[in-house]
Amino acid sequence: MELRNGNQTDKISYFTGGATIETKSAMKPDMILDYIDIGTDALAAQDDDIRLNLKFTDHDSDYYVVRRSGVLLTYPDRTEDDADCTVSLTVVDILDLAGGDTAALDNMKFDGDREAFLSLLKYMGAPKQTFNIIEP
């Protein structure tokens, strides 16, 4: 269809209500961190190095997260003393924050540089709703 009629972006309507709380809650921290990594503009983030301890209270799991030269590295079941910030949060909170809901910050507990945590999401671009499959 794309070859015959071109990209149909202007003819598609979207539900913009976002994912349900059940859907967000079912996501694992690994999935969320992959989502953040994929959505980050690595060139824009290349000079913003951070080290974070993330404690996902809803999944009882810890992650040491390092972004260096625009690349996000995650280490499950690990925390480090050299982290810029330690954050206790839930999967729903970080997804809400990534979606622009700053009220989610009220549910998180910070120990250290809160701005370091915020820079984790700072370079994420808005997800594209459509894209060309065949045409450049």
Beta strands, then each sheet from edge to edge (+ up, - down):
strand 1: 50-56
strand 2: 61-68
strand 3: 71-76
strand 4: 85-89
strand 5: 109-112
sheet 1: 3+ 2- 1+ 4+ 5-
end
